[in-house]
Amino acid sequence: MCLQNKLVLKNIKIQGFYAGWLTENTGIDVLRIDELHPVVSGNKYFKLKYYLLDALQTGCHTVATFGGAYSNHIVAAAFACREYGLNSVGIIRGQKPATPSHTLTQAEGYGMQLQFVSRAHFKNRQPLHQSGNGVYFVGEGGYGALGAKGAAEILQCVPDSQYYTHIVCALGTGTMFAGLVNGSSPHQTVIGISVLKNNFSIADEVKLLINNNNSHGQYNIVHGNHFGGYAKHPPNLIGFMNELWTAHMLPTDIVYTSKAFYALRQMVIEKLIDAGSRVLFVHSGGLQGNASLPAGVLSY
């Protein structure tokens, strides 16, 4: 069974991006996988694909997964499970809020049962990752080998992906990043922009998901672009997002893609990416996270 059979997916387009801060011979293309599906958008489709197929093939009736109150993964998993006749459980970090976030309300609307656990319990949840009794567990953000396997297929959506010298994306759990590394070619460099503060242990977690056969490109994780921490969005970041939209009609989100694109701009300006490079920025989706902002803050 193909996951695509019950999810109506759009064709993925590549948006050329040129701006004054680019050097004369450096171009950036944006892979718009955020437009793939209205709910299971961006990297969520690819990361969930093999988990859900495995759950169905092993006869499980319920998928349980982990996330925070603003997790795009939680919403995507809830919708995808509903489409495939699977029950879904979201194990949410922290106490139940007095006013549910847009994300949690949306997930419940798709039939997901929410369970709130303390931050300490959530952090030490590893023993829960034992599927059985019809329940199939998926790690936070789709982290794991099957998530990386699906993410490795993202570059297959790009005609002549060998053209690019650099592939850049936002990095949360590192699952998509690892998949992109596995799907890259030896002449390419994959750059992950960490959106979490002091998340230096991510390098070890990513390494567990990367193939050891040396058939892929080099990779690098860049820190220091969190803008104060996960999901923090100070005025200068909001201003940058609005500038991107006004100049290029490129929507980004407050958690992942805006910070990654800002970092990419700085790397080009500071010549950390050589002139003449051909860069592919993978727009990983997550735009629903902007729903937490008051109306009028963003221009789109």
SEVOVEX-643413 format. One line per 8 residues: number of its first residue (from 0); their letters; for each residue x negated, y, z negated of N, C-alpha, C. Coordinates in steps of 0.05 Angstrom, whole numbers, plus 5000, padded with zeros to 4 digits. Atoms other than C-alpha are relative to their C-alpha. Last residue first. Example, Ala and Ser with C-alpha at 12.3 -4.5 7.8 and 13.67 -1.06 7.14 Angstrom:
! residues 2
1> sa> 5016,4976,5001,4727,4979,4857,5015,5022,4986; 4982,4976,5000,4754,4910,4844,4982,5024,5000 $
! end
This chain:
! residues 300
299> yslvgapl> 4987,5021,4984,4994,5733,4905,5016,4982,4982; 4987,4988,4976,4967,5801,4881,5015,4979,5016; 5012,5007,4975,4951,5773,4812,5016,5011,5023; 5029,5000,5006,4969,5806,4746,4985,4994,5026; 5013,4976,4991,5038,5823,4772,4970,5002,4996; 4994,4991,4972,5077,5772,4733,4985,5026,5006; 4976,4983,4997,5043,5750,4669,5004,5009,5029; 5005,4971,5000,4992,5694,4676,5026,5016,5001 $
291> sangqlgg> 5002,4991,5028,5008,5622,4656,4996,5030,4998; 4973,4994,5010,5032,5608,4727,5000,5009,4971; 4995,4971,5000,4960,5615,4749,5027,5007,4990; 5010,4989,5025,4947,5543,4728,5005,5030,4998; 4977,4999,5018,4991,5521,4787,4992,5012,4973; 4988,4973,4999,4933,5541,4832,5024,5002,4981; 4996,4990,5027,4894,5479,4811,5014,5027,4998; 4972,4997,5009,4868,5464,4880,5002,5013,4973 $
283> shvflvrs> 4990,5024,5014,4798,5436,4893,5029,5003,4990; 4979,4988,5017,4777,5487,4945,5016,4978,4987; 4976,5017,5003,4714,5453,4971,5020,5013,4980; 4988,4997,5027,4664,5506,4993,5025,4983,4999; 4972,5009,5001,4624,5483,5055,5009,5003,4971; 4988,5007,5025,4560,5522,5066,5029,4992,5003; 4972,5003,4992,4516,5527,5127,5014,4987,4977; 4986,5024,5010,4448,5554,5109,5029,5000,5009 $
275> gadilkei> 4998,5020,4979,4415,5605,5154,5013,4975,4991; 4988,4989,4976,4391,5648,5096,5000,4978,5021; 5016,4988,4979,4372,5604,5037,5017,5011,5023; 4993,5016,4977,4418,5592,4978,4987,5014,5024; 5004,5027,5010,4386,5620,4916,5009,4979,5020; 5016,5017,4982,4381,5683,4957,4992,4974,4988; 5027,5003,5012,4406,5727,4900,4982,4982,5015; 5012,4973,5004,4465,5750,4942,4972,4998,4989 $
267> vmqrlayf> 5007,4989,4974,4480,5679,4965,4986,5027,4998; 5022,5016,4990,4476,5650,4895,4991,5010,5028; 5025,4991,5013,4519,5707,4869,4976,4985,5011; 5007,4973,4991,4573,5693,4920,4974,5009,4988; 5011,5004,4973,4572,5619,4903,4992,5027,5011; 5027,5010,5003,4581,5636,4829,4986,4997,5027; 5016,4978,5010,4642,5678,4845,4971,4992,4998; 5005,4983,4977,4669,5620,4887,4984,5025,4992 $
259> akstyvid> 5019,5013,4982,4660,5572,4829,4994,5018,5024; 5027,4999,5012,4692,5619,4779,4979,4987,5018; 5009,4972,5000,4753,5632,4824,4971,5001,4988; 5010,4991,4974,4759,5558,4840,4990,5028,5000; 5020,5013,4985,4763,5530,4769,4989,5016,5024; 5016,5019,5014,4803,5560,4713,4976,4990,5016; 5015,4988,5022,4835,5624,4737,4981,4981,4986; 4987,5002,5027,4857,5597,4804,4981,5010,4978 $
251> tplmhatw> 5016,5016,5018,4839,5618,4875,5014,4999,4973; 4991,5001,5027,4880,5644,4934,4981,4982,4983; 5009,5025,5012,4843,5662,4998,5009,5000,4971; 4976,5017,5006,4881,5715,5037,4991,4972,4990; 5002,5024,4985,4813,5742,5062,5024,4981,4996; 5018,5000,4977,4805,5814,5041,5003,4976,5018; 4995,4976,4983,4865,5823,4995,4983,4999,5026; 4974,5002,4987,4862,5752,4968,5005,5023,5019 $
243> lenmfgil> 5000,5023,4981,4788,5752,4953,5026,4998,5016; 5016,4992,4977,4793,5821,4922,4999,4979,5021; 4984,4982,4984,4850,5798,4877,4985,5010,5025; 4979,5016,4988,4809,5740,4852,5017,5017,5018; 5013,5015,4979,4749,5786,4839,5021,4983,5015; 5005,4981,4978,4793,5833,4799,4987,4986,5024; 4974,4995,4987,4819,5775,4757,4996,5019,5024; 4994,5024,4985,4747,5754,4743,5027,5004,5015 $
235> npphkayg> 5017,5001,4976,4728,5825,4723,5005,4976,5017; 4992,4983,4978,4789,5830,4679,4982,4999,5024; 5003,4972,5005,4770,5769,4636,5007,5017,5024; 4998,4985,4976,4797,5700,4652,5000,5030,4995; 5002,4971,5006,4782,5647,4601,4999,5015,5026; 4974,4986,4995,4807,5579,4626,4999,5029,4991; 4981,5014,4983,4746,5542,4596,5027,5016,5001; 4990,5026,5008,4698,5591,4565,5021,4989,5018 $
227> gfhnghvi> 4991,5000,5028,4674,5663,4565,5010,4973,4990; 4986,4976,5006,4668,5674,4640,5012,5000,4971; 4974,5007,5013,4649,5601,4652,5017,5024,4993; 4979,4986,4985,4594,5617,4703,5028,4994,4988; 5000,4972,5006,4533,5600,4660,5021,5016,5016; 4986,4991,5024,4517,5531,4686,5000,5030,4999; 5006,4972,5007,4498,5504,4755,5017,5008,4976; 4979,4989,5016,4496,5429,4768,4992,5027,4989 $
219> nyqghsnn> 5008,4981,5021,4451,5407,4825,5025,5010,4985; 4978,4987,5013,4454,5351,4876,4989,5017,4977; 5008,4991,5026,4409,5320,4929,5024,5014,4987; 5017,4977,5001,4441,5282,4986,4991,5007,4972; 4986,4975,5001,4467,5211,4989,4980,5023,4999; 4990,4995,4973,4437,5145,5012,5014,5027,5001; 5015,4978,4988,4394,5141,4949,5008,5006,5029; 5013,5011,4976,4424,5073,4930,4985,5021,5017 $
211> nnillkve> 5029,5001,5003,4438,5093,4859,4985,4991,5025; 5013,5024,4989,4510,5114,4870,4970,5002,4997; 5014,4996,4974,4534,5170,4826,4986,4975,5008; 4981,5004,4978,4588,5157,4773,4986,5002,5027; 4988,5027,5002,4543,5147,4712,5017,4994,5024; 5019,5020,4991,4502,5207,4733,5011,4972,4999; 4999,5000,4970,4563,5252,4726,4981,4978,5010; 4974,5012,4992,4570,5235,4652,5002,4997,5030 $
203> daisfnnk> 5001,5029,5005,4496,5247,4640,5026,4986,5009; 5020,5012,4981,4498,5315,4674,4999,4970,4996; 4986,5009,4975,4562,5333,4637,4981,4986,5019; 4998,5030,4999,4523,5334,4572,5013,4990,5025; 5024,5011,4988,4505,5407,4587,5000,4969,5000; 4993,5027,4994,4575,5433,4576,4976,4985,5013; 5020,5018,5013,4552,5496,4541,5006,4970,5005; 5022,4987,5014,4616,5533,4563,4982,4978,4987 $
195> lvsigivt> 4998,5003,5029,4660,5497,4614,4975,5012,4987; 4982,4979,5010,4670,5520,4686,5004,4998,4970; 4987,5007,5025,4609,5482,4712,5018,5023,4990; 4999,4977,5018,4593,5500,4784,5016,4993,4975; 4976,4999,5017,4574,5437,4822,4998,5023,4981; 5003,4982,5023,4525,5442,4880,5026,5000,4985; 4974,4996,5012,4517,5386,4932,4996,5016,4974; 5002,4994,5029,4455,5391,4975,5028,5006,4990 $
187> qhpssgnv> 4982,4981,5013,4456,5358,5044,4994,5003,4970; 5009,4973,4995,4401,5325,5085,5016,5021,4986; 5026,4993,5012,4411,5257,5053,4991,5028,5005; 5022,5011,4985,4486,5255,5071,4973,5009,4988; 5018,4982,4985,4544,5267,5024,4978,4985,5015; 4991,4998,4972,4600,5219,5004,4982,5018,5017; 5000,5027,4988,4567,5197,4939,5007,5001,5030; 5028,5008,4998,4552,5270,4922,4999,4973,5014 $
179> lgafmtgt> 5011,4984,4978,4624,5290,4938,4970,4993,5004; 4990,5011,4975,4649,5234,4893,4988,5014,5024; 5014,5025,4996,4603,5257,4836,5009,4987,5026; 5028,4993,4993,4630,5328,4843,4985,4974,5006; 5000,4992,4972,4702,5303,4844,4971,5005,5009; 4991,5023,4983,4691,5265,4779,4999,5007,5030; 5022,5009,4983,4649,5319,4744,5008,4977,5019; 5010,5026,5010,4698,5327,4686,4977,4990,5016 $
171> glacviht> 4987,5003,5026,4704,5401,4703,4990,4974,4987; 5005,5025,5015,4661,5422,4762,5012,5001,4972; 4998,4997,5029,4678,5473,4815,4997,4973,4986; 4973,5004,5012,4654,5458,4885,4999,5008,4970; 4997,4987,5026,4597,5472,4934,5028,4996,4989; 4972,5005,5007,4572,5431,4993,5003,5010,4971; 4993,4998,5028,4507,5455,5025,5030,4995,4997; 5025,5005,5016,4472,5439,5091,5006,4999,4970 $
163> yyqsdpvc> 5005,4983,5023,4536,5431,5131,4975,4992,4985; 5008,4973,4992,4539,5404,5202,4991,5016,4976; 5029,4999,5000,4541,5332,5177,4989,5028,5007; 5009,4990,5026,4615,5343,5161,4969,5002,4998; 5029,4995,4999,4628,5335,5235,4990,5012,4974; 5012,5007,4975,4704,5340,5227,4970,5008,5000; 5014,4979,4986,4719,5347,5153,4988,4990,5026; 4980,4982,4988,4772,5302,5123,4987,5022,5016 $
155> qlieaagk> 4990,5013,4976,4720,5247,5112,5021,5017,5014; 5016,4991,4977,4687,5296,5064,5008,4986,5026; 4993,4973,4993,4744,5284,5015,4985,5009,5025; 4987,4999,4974,4734,5209,5017,5007,5028,5008; 5020,5003,4979,4682,5210,4961,5012,5001,5028; 5012,4974,4994,4736,5237,4916,4979,4999,5022; 4981,4984,4984,4773,5171,4919,4989,5026,5009; 4997,5014,4974,4712,5131,4897,5020,5015,5018 $
147> aglagygg> 5023,4992,4983,4697,5183,4843,5002,4987,5028; 4996,4972,4993,4766,5172,4813,4979,5010,5019; 4980,4999,4980,4756,5097,4817,5007,5028,5009; 5010,5009,4974,4690,5102,4781,5021,5001,5022; 5006,5028,4999,4716,5144,4724,4992,4992,5029; 5028,5008,5002,4744,5212,4706,4997,4970,5001; 5006,5021,4982,4814,5223,4731,4972,4990,4999; 5008,4989,4974,4818,5291,4697,4994,4979,5021 $
139> egvfyvgn> 4994,4972,4997,4820,5255,4630,4989,5011,5027; 5015,4980,5016,4813,5181,4639,5008,5028,5005; 5017,4984,4982,4867,5136,4668,4987,5022,4983; 5011,4975,5009,4900,5082,4626,4981,5012,5021; 5025,4996,4986,4946,5028,4655,4989,5028,4992; 5008,4972,5001,5002,5002,4611,4972,5003,5012; 4986,4985,4979,5035,4936,4628,4993,5030,5001; 4972,4999,5006,5014,4903,4563,5016,5017,5019 $
131> gsqhlpqr> 4989,5025,5008,4942,4921,4578,5030,5003,4993; 4974,5005,4988,4895,4977,4597,5010,4972,4992; 4998,5028,4994,4840,4991,4548,5028,4994,5011; 5003,5005,4972,4820,5064,4548,4999,4970,5006; 4974,5002,4987,4848,5075,4479,4998,4992,5029; 4988,5027,5004,4781,5058,4447,5028,4997,5013; 5011,5021,4983,4752,5121,4481,5012,4972,4996; 4979,5017,4989,4799,5169,4447,4990,4976,5015 $
123> nkfharsv> 5010,5028,5005,4748,5200,4400,5020,4980,5011; 5029,5002,4993,4757,5271,4427,4990,4972,4997; 5003,4998,4971,4833,5264,4428,4970,4996,5008; 4991,5026,4989,4834,5240,4356,4996,5000,5030; 5020,5020,5009,4792,5300,4334,5007,4973,5012; 5023,4997,4984,4835,5348,4375,4978,4979,4993; 5019,4981,5011,4897,5321,4341,4976,5001,5019; 5018,5011,5019,4947,5284,4385,4980,5021,4990 $
115> fqlqmgyg> 5019,4981,5009,5009,5304,4424,4982,4988,4977; 5008,5007,5028,5047,5251,4462,4977,5019,4992; 5023,4986,5012,5085,5273,4524,4995,4991,4972; 4997,4999,5029,5131,5227,4564,4974,5011,4988; 5022,5008,5017,5127,5244,4637,5007,5003,4971; 4994,5025,5014,5192,5246,4677,4977,4991,4981; 5006,5023,4982,5175,5297,4730,5002,4973,4986; 4980,5000,4979,5209,5351,4689,4997,4978,5020 $
107> eaqtlths> 4976,5013,5011,5165,5331,4631,5022,4999,5021; 5006,5028,5003,5104,5348,4674,5024,4985,4989; 4999,5012,4974,5134,5415,4694,4995,4970,4999; 4972,5000,4991,5148,5435,4623,5003,4986,5027; 4986,5021,5015,5078,5414,4603,5029,4998,5007; 5010,5027,4992,5046,5455,4658,5015,4978,4986; 4987,5006,4974,5089,5517,4646,4992,4972,5009; 5012,4987,4977,5064,5515,4574,5016,4993,5025 $
99> ptapkqgr> 5015,5016,4981,5111,5493,4519,4989,5016,5023; 4991,4994,4973,5132,5546,4468,4983,4984,5020; 4972,4991,5004,5125,5522,4397,5013,5006,5026; 4996,4971,5003,5063,5484,4419,5030,5007,4996; 4979,4991,4981,5056,5410,4404,5005,5029,4996; 4973,5002,5010,4991,5401,4366,5020,5010,5022; 4990,4979,5017,4926,5390,4403,5029,4996,4992; 5018,4991,5021,4902,5350,4463,5013,5022,4984 $
91> iigvsnlg> 5007,4972,4999,4958,5318,4503,4984,5009,4976; 5011,4997,5027,4967,5244,4517,4987,5027,4999; 5022,4981,5002,5011,5244,4579,4992,5004,4971; 5003,4990,5027,5053,5182,4590,4976,5019,5001; 5025,4986,5006,5079,5161,4658,5001,5011,4972; 4997,4983,5024,5129,5109,4681,4974,5015,4995; 5015,5006,5024,5116,5082,4751,5008,5020,4978; 4984,5017,5018,5166,5082,4808,4985,4992,4975 $
83> yercafaa> 5006,5028,4997,5116,5106,4859,5014,4981,4981; 4996,5008,4972,5143,5176,4868,4995,4970,5004; 4971,5000,4994,5150,5184,4793,5005,4990,5028; 4989,5024,5012,5077,5164,4783,5030,4998,5005; 5008,5023,4984,5054,5216,4833,5012,4974,4989; 4985,5000,4975,5094,5272,4799,4994,4974,5016; 4971,5004,5005,5069,5256,4729,5016,4998,5026; 4995,5028,5007,4997,5246,4752,5030,4995,4995 $
75> avihnsya> 5003,5016,4976,4997,5313,4788,5006,4971,4994; 4977,4996,4982,5024,5349,4727,4999,4982,5024; 4976,5010,5013,4974,5318,4679,5024,5003,5018; 4999,5029,4997,4916,5330,4727,5025,4988,4988; 4989,5006,4973,4931,5404,4732,5003,4970,5004; 5014,5019,4982,4919,5407,4657,5014,4996,5026; 5000,4987,4974,4945,5469,4621,4987,4983,5022; 4974,4988,4995,4966,5437,4555,5002,5014,5027 $
67> ggftavth> 4993,4978,5017,4904,5393,4555,5027,5011,5009; 5005,4973,4990,4894,5325,4586,5008,5021,4980; 5007,4981,5021,4897,5249,4580,4996,5028,5012; 5025,4985,4994,4928,5192,4619,4998,5024,4980; 5005,4981,5022,4978,5136,4611,4974,5015,5006; 5026,4988,4999,5006,5100,4672,4998,5020,4978; 5004,4974,5011,5065,5053,4661,4971,5009,5003; 4976,4984,4996,5094,4993,4697,4997,5029,4990 $
59> cgtqladl> 4994,4982,5022,5030,4954,4709,5025,5016,5005; 4974,5005,5012,5031,4896,4758,5007,5018,4976; 5003,5017,5024,4957,4893,4774,5026,4997,4984; 5009,5026,4993,4968,4917,4845,4997,4981,4976; 4979,5014,4986,5010,4976,4823,4992,4971,5006; 4978,5005,5019,4960,4999,4771,5022,4984,5013; 5008,5022,5018,4903,4989,4821,5022,4994,4980; 5000,5025,4985,4938,5031,4873,4993,4976,4983 $
51> lyyklkfy> 4972,5008,4997,4951,5084,4822,5003,4975,5016; 4989,5008,5026,4878,5086,4801,5029,4991,5003; 5008,5028,5005,4854,5085,4873,5009,4991,4972; 4993,5020,4979,4892,5147,4894,4994,4972,4991; 4980,5019,5010,4888,5189,4830,5004,4976,5018; 5009,5013,5025,4822,5223,4846,5020,4980,4989; 5023,5018,4996,4838,5236,4919,4992,4985,4974; 4992,5022,4983,4907,5265,4907,4978,4979,5002 $
43> kngsvvph> 4984,5018,5016,4882,5306,4848,5009,4976,5017; 5015,5025,5006,4825,5337,4889,5017,4979,4985; 5029,4999,5003,4870,5389,4920,4988,4973,4993; 5015,4984,4981,4944,5383,4908,4970,4997,4995; 5024,5016,5002,4989,5331,4878,4979,5012,5019; 5004,5007,5028,5042,5385,4869,4974,4984,4996; 4992,4978,5018,5052,5423,4934,4996,4994,4971; 4974,5007,5011,5009,5374,4975,5009,5021,4980 $
35> ledirlvd> 4994,5028,4993,4947,5381,5018,5028,4992,4992; 4976,5000,4984,4944,5457,5013,5010,4972,5008; 4979,4990,5018,4893,5457,4956,5027,5000,5015; 4985,5023,5009,4851,5414,5003,5021,5008,4979; 4976,4993,5015,4832,5479,5036,5016,4975,4992; 4983,5023,4995,4760,5465,5057,5024,5002,4982; 4985,5009,5023,4729,5534,5056,5018,4977,5008; 4973,5011,4994,4675,5550,5106,5013,4990,4975 $
27> igtnetlw> 4986,5017,5019,4616,5595,5089,5027,4992,5011; 4971,5001,4998,4566,5625,5137,5012,4981,4979; 4988,5018,5019,4494,5647,5127,5030,5001,5002; 4998,5027,4988,4456,5677,5186,5012,4979,4981; 4993,5000,4971,4464,5751,5172,5005,4972,5011; 5023,4993,4984,4464,5744,5096,5008,4996,5029; 5014,5022,4987,4532,5742,5064,4976,5010,5016; 5022,5009,5017,4550,5798,5017,4986,4975,5012 $
19> gayfgqik> 5024,4983,5000,4588,5834,5071,4977,4990,4983; 4997,4975,5015,4638,5778,5081,4973,5014,4999; 5023,4983,4995,4652,5717,5124,5004,5027,4986; 5002,4977,5019,4697,5660,5107,4975,5015,5005; 5026,4987,4998,4721,5607,5157,5000,5025,4982; 4998,4971,4998,4782,5570,5131,4972,5012,5001; 5025,4988,5009,4781,5495,5143,5002,5030,5006; 5013,4981,4982,4849,5463,5147,4974,5010,4987 $
11> inklvlkn> 5019,4983,5015,4876,5400,5115,4986,5019,5020; 5026,5001,4989,4938,5371,5148,4982,5019,4985; 5006,4981,4978,4996,5369,5101,4973,4994,5011; 5024,4983,5001,5015,5309,5059,4998,5018,5024; 5001,4986,4975,5083,5278,5047,4977,5020,4999; 5006,4972,5004,5071,5231,4989,4997,5013,5027; 4978,4987,5014,5106,5164,4993,4995,5029,4993; 4974,5008,4989,5062,5131,5046,5023,5014,4987 $
3> qlcm> 4989,4979,4983,5000,5171,5026,5028,4993,5009; 4987,4980,5017,4986,5124,4968,5013,5022,5017; 5015,4975,4999,4974,5069,5018,5014,5021,4984; 4983,4976,5000,5000,5000,5000,4982,5025,5000 $
! end
